[in-house]
């Protein structure tokens, strides 16, 4: 198996609220929208974020696992991260997310990794980190470099 992820899919309790938040609130464009089932957004070259209606997600998982499966249908201990170019942009993105209906979990502040970050939860509690990380770089070939940065 190659070291690669093509889809990240999260169960969401209310797909209509998720659609309103991401499309109307944040201005994202869906790649595919199947009402009452799943909503896909392209988030990077060759990478999709799927928001799967929780009951449909559970039914899909149960096909091979049986109805007594203990597989969770809600993310836990998991965040999606959105890196931006400046400290100010972190605060702008957090503000826009809040205006769109997100809950600010952690307001923007200096981070242990030497940058600046904050967290919000979308209307279905999917956690997002918004970060300015001066040690994060993406080369022309798409390869990521993470370098330690001394905290200020």
C-alpha positions as a Markdown table, in Angstrom:
| # | Residue | x | y | z |
|---|---|---|---|---|
| 1 | Unk | 0.0 | 0.0 | 0.0 |
| 2 | Unk | 1.4 | 3.4 | -1.0 |
| 3 | Unk | 1.8 | 6.1 | 1.7 |
| 4 | Unk | -1.0 | 8.2 | 0.5 |
| 5 | Unk | -4.5 | 9.3 | 1.4 |
| 6 | Unk | -7.1 | 10.2 | -1.3 |
| 7 | Unk | -10.2 | 10.7 | 0.8 |
| 8 | Unk | -10.9 | 11.8 | 4.4 |
| 9 | Unk | -14.4 | 11.0 | 5.3 |
| 10 | Unk | -16.1 | 12.1 | 8.5 |
| 11 | Unk | -19.6 | 11.1 | 9.8 |
| 12 | Unk | -21.8 | 14.1 | 10.3 |
| 13 | Unk | -25.0 | 14.2 | 12.3 |
| 14 | Unk | -26.7 | 16.9 | 10.2 |
| 15 | Unk | -25.6 | 16.9 | 6.5 |
| 16 | Unk | -27.8 | 20.0 | 5.8 |
| 17 | Unk | -26.1 | 22.0 | 8.5 |
| 18 | Unk | -22.7 | 20.9 | 7.2 |
| 19 | Unk | -23.7 | 21.9 | 3.7 |
| 20 | Unk | -24.9 | 25.3 | 4.9 |
| 21 | Unk | -21.7 | 25.9 | 6.9 |
| 22 | Unk | -19.2 | 24.9 | 4.2 |
| 23 | Unk | -21.0 | 26.0 | 1.1 |
| 24 | Unk | -22.9 | 29.1 | 2.2 |
| 25 | Unk | -20.8 | 30.1 | 5.2 |
| 26 | Unk | -17.2 | 29.4 | 4.1 |
| 27 | Unk | -17.9 | 29.6 | 0.3 |
| 28 | Unk | -16.6 | 26.1 | -0.6 |
| 29 | Unk | -17.7 | 24.5 | -3.8 |
| 30 | Unk | -18.8 | 20.8 | -3.6 |
| 31 | Unk | -17.3 | 18.3 | -6.1 |
| 32 | Unk | -20.3 | 16.0 | -5.5 |
| 33 | Unk | -23.4 | 16.5 | -3.4 |
| 34 | Unk | -25.7 | 13.5 | -2.8 |
| 35 | Unk | -28.6 | 14.8 | -0.7 |
| 36 | Unk | -29.2 | 12.9 | 2.5 |
| 37 | Unk | -26.0 | 10.9 | 2.0 |
| 38 | Unk | -22.6 | 12.5 | 1.4 |
| 39 | Unk | -21.0 | 15.8 | 0.4 |
| 40 | Unk | -17.5 | 15.9 | -1.2 |
| 41 | Unk | -15.0 | 18.8 | -1.5 |
| 42 | Unk | -11.7 | 18.7 | -3.2 |
| 43 | Unk | -9.2 | 20.0 | -0.6 |
| 44 | Unk | -5.9 | 19.5 | -2.4 |
| 45 | Unk | -4.7 | 17.9 | -5.6 |
| 46 | Unk | -6.0 | 14.4 | -5.6 |
| 47 | Unk | -7.5 | 14.7 | -2.1 |
| 48 | Unk | -11.1 | 14.9 | -1.1 |
| 49 | Unk | -12.9 | 15.6 | 2.1 |
| 50 | Unk | -16.2 | 13.7 | 2.5 |
| 51 | Unk | -19.0 | 14.5 | 5.0 |
| 52 | Unk | -21.1 | 11.4 | 5.2 |
| 53 | Unk | -24.5 | 11.6 | 6.9 |
| 54 | Unk | -24.0 | 9.6 | 10.1 |
| 55 | Unk | -26.9 | 7.1 | 9.7 |
| 56 | Unk | -25.9 | 6.4 | 6.1 |
| 57 | Unk | -22.2 | 6.1 | 7.2 |
| 58 | Unk | -23.2 | 3.6 | 9.9 |
| 59 | Unk | -25.3 | 1.6 | 7.4 |
| 60 | Unk | -22.4 | 1.5 | 5.0 |
| 61 | Unk | -19.9 | 0.3 | 7.7 |
| 62 | Unk | -22.3 | -2.3 | 8.9 |
| 63 | Unk | -22.5 | -4.1 | 5.5 |
| 64 | Unk | -19.6 | -6.4 | 6.4 |
| 65 | Unk | -19.4 | -6.0 | 10.2 |
| 66 | Unk | -22.9 | -6.8 | 11.2 |
| 67 | Unk | -25.4 | -4.8 | 13.3 |
| 68 | Unk | -23.5 | -5.4 | 16.5 |
| 69 | Unk | -20.3 | -3.6 | 15.3 |
| 70 | Unk | -18.6 | -1.3 | 17.8 |
| 71 | Unk | -17.0 | 0.8 | 15.0 |
| 72 | Unk | -17.6 | 4.5 | 15.9 |
| 73 | Unk | -19.4 | 6.7 | 13.4 |
| 74 | Unk | -18.1 | 10.0 | 14.9 |
| 75 | Unk | -14.5 | 11.3 | 14.7 |
| 76 | Unk | -12.7 | 11.3 | 18.0 |
| 77 | Unk | -9.2 | 12.6 | 18.8 |
| 78 | Unk | -9.0 | 13.9 | 15.2 |
| 79 | Unk | -8.6 | 17.3 | 13.6 |
| 80 | Unk | -8.3 | 18.7 | 10.1 |
| 81 | Unk | -5.8 | 21.4 | 9.8 |
| 82 | Unk | -5.8 | 24.5 | 7.5 |
| 83 | Unk | -2.4 | 26.2 | 7.3 |
| 84 | Unk | -2.3 | 29.9 | 6.4 |
| 85 | Unk | 0.4 | 32.5 | 5.6 |
| 86 | Unk | 0.2 | 34.7 | 8.6 |
| 87 | Unk | -0.9 | 35.2 | 12.2 |
| 88 | Unk | -3.5 | 37.7 | 11.1 |
| 89 | Unk | -4.9 | 35.2 | 8.6 |
| 90 | Unk | -5.4 | 32.7 | 11.4 |
| 91 | Unk | -7.6 | 35.2 | 13.2 |
| 92 | Unk | -9.5 | 36.1 | 10.0 |
| 93 | Unk | -10.2 | 32.5 | 9.2 |
| 94 | Unk | -11.4 | 31.8 | 12.8 |
| 95 | Unk | -13.6 | 34.8 | 12.6 |
| 96 | Unk | -15.2 | 33.8 | 9.3 |
| 97 | Unk | -15.8 | 30.3 | 10.6 |
| 98 | Unk | -17.5 | 31.7 | 13.7 |
| 99 | Unk | -19.7 | 34.0 | 11.5 |
| 100 | Unk | -20.6 | 30.9 | 9.5 |
| 101 | Unk | -21.8 | 29.0 | 12.6 |
| 102 | Unk | -18.6 | 27.4 | 14.0 |
| 103 | Unk | -17.8 | 27.2 | 17.7 |
| 104 | Unk | -14.4 | 28.6 | 18.5 |
| 105 | Unk | -12.8 | 25.9 | 20.7 |
| 106 | Unk | -9.5 | 27.7 | 21.1 |
| 107 | Unk | -8.9 | 31.3 | 20.1 |
| 108 | Unk | -5.8 | 32.2 | 18.1 |
| 109 | Unk | -2.6 | 32.1 | 20.2 |
| 110 | Unk | 1.1 | 31.2 | 20.1 |
| 111 | Unk | 1.7 | 27.5 | 19.7 |
| 112 | Unk | 4.2 | 25.2 | 21.2 |
| 113 | Unk | 5.5 | 24.4 | 17.6 |
| 114 | Unk | 6.6 | 28.1 | 17.3 |
| 115 | Unk | 3.7 | 29.3 | 15.2 |
| 116 | Unk | 0.3 | 30.6 | 15.9 |
| 117 | Unk | -3.0 | 28.6 | 15.9 |
| 118 | Unk | -6.6 | 28.2 | 17.0 |
| 119 | Unk | -9.3 | 25.6 | 16.7 |
| 120 | Unk | -13.0 | 25.7 | 15.7 |
| 121 | Unk | -15.7 | 23.0 | 15.6 |
| 122 | Unk | -18.0 | 22.9 | 12.6 |
| 123 | Unk | -21.8 | 22.7 | 13.4 |
| 124 | Unk | -21.4 | 18.9 | 13.7 |
| 125 | Unk | -18.4 | 19.0 | 16.0 |
| 126 | Unk | -15.7 | 18.2 | 13.4 |
| 127 | Unk | -12.6 | 19.9 | 14.7 |
| 128 | Unk | -10.4 | 22.2 | 12.6 |
| 129 | Unk | -7.1 | 23.7 | 13.5 |
| 130 | Unk | -6.2 | 26.9 | 11.7 |
| 131 | Unk | -2.4 | 27.5 | 11.9 |
| 132 | Unk | 0.4 | 29.7 | 10.8 |
| 133 | Unk | 3.4 | 27.4 | 10.9 |
| 134 | Unk | 6.7 | 29.1 | 9.7 |
| 135 | Unk | 8.4 | 25.7 | 9.6 |
| 136 | Unk | 5.8 | 24.2 | 7.1 |
| 137 | Unk | 6.8 | 24.3 | 3.5 |
| 138 | Unk | 5.5 | 22.7 | 0.3 |
| 139 | Unk | 8.0 | 22.1 | -2.5 |
| 140 | Unk | 7.0 | 22.4 | -6.2 |
| 141 | Unk | 6.7 | 18.6 | -6.3 |
| 142 | Unk | 4.2 | 18.6 | -3.4 |
| 143 | Unk | 6.7 | 17.2 | -0.8 |
| 144 | Unk | 6.1 | 18.7 | 2.6 |
| 145 | Unk | 9.0 | 19.8 | 4.9 |
| 146 | Unk | 8.4 | 20.4 | 8.6 |
| 147 | Unk | 11.2 | 22.2 | 10.4 |
| 148 | Unk | 11.3 | 23.0 | 14.1 |
| 149 | Unk | 10.8 | 26.7 | 14.9 |
| 150 | Unk | 11.8 | 28.1 | 18.3 |
| 151 | Unk | 8.8 | 29.5 | 20.1 |
| 152 | Unk | 8.9 | 33.3 | 20.7 |
